Amino acid sequence: MDVLTALHKGAVDVLFLSEDLEDEKIEELEDKADNIGAKTMILSIDIQEGKQLKEFGVIDAILRFKV
């Protein structure tokens, strides 16, 4: 299951975004997360977690329920 599908289904509790994403994409995903009551965290690529997120696909999430 990919993160965007989980977000669309309302399953995301916390959305993690890399600051390396384009600003427009960050805003779009933040809006979608807000609409379902999810928290959004933007991770700096200057920290280890942010570097890992960038390497693994720039978007990740903690889910509320299995999809």
C-alpha positions in Angstrom: 0.0 0.0 0.0 1.5 3.3 -0.9 1.3 6.4 1.3 -0.8 8.5 -1.1 -3.4 5.8 -1.3 -3.5 5.5 2.5 -3.8 9.3 2.7 -6.7 9.3 0.2 -8.5 6.6 2.3 -8.1 8.6 5.5 -5.8 6.0 7.1 -2.8 8.4 7.8 -2.3 9.6 11.3 1.1 11.3 10.9 2.4 12.2 7.5 6.2 12.6 7.1 7.5 14.8 4.3 11.0 15.5 3.2 11.8 19.2 2.9 13.4 18.2 -0.4 9.9 18.0 -2.0 8.7 20.9 -4.1 6.8 23.5 -2.1 3.7 23.1 -4.1 3.7 19.3 -3.4 4.3 19.9 0.3 1.3 22.3 0.4 -0.9 19.9 -1.5 -0.1 17.0 0.8 -0.4 19.1 4.0 -3.9 20.2 2.8 -4.9 16.5 2.3 -3.6 15.6 5.7 -5.4 18.5 7.3 -8.7 17.4 5.7 -8.5 14.0 7.4 -7.2 15.3 10.7 -3.7 14.0 10.2 -0.6 15.7 11.6 2.2 16.6 9.1 5.9 16.7 9.9 8.4 18.1 7.5 11.8 16.6 8.1 15.0 18.5 7.3 17.6 16.7 5.2 20.2 18.0 7.7 19.2 15.4 10.2 19.6 11.6 10.0 15.9 10.9 9.9 15.4 13.4 7.1 18.3 11.9 5.1 16.7 8.4 5.5 13.3 9.7 4.4 14.8 11.3 1.3 16.6 8.1 0.4 13.4 5.9 0.9 11.0 8.1 -1.1 10.5 11.5 0.5 7.0 10.6 1.8 6.1 8.2 4.7 3.4 7.8 7.3 2.1 6.3 10.5 -1.3 4.8 9.8 -4.4 4.9 12.0 -5.6 1.5 10.6 -4.5 -1.1 8.2 -5.5 -0.6 4.6 
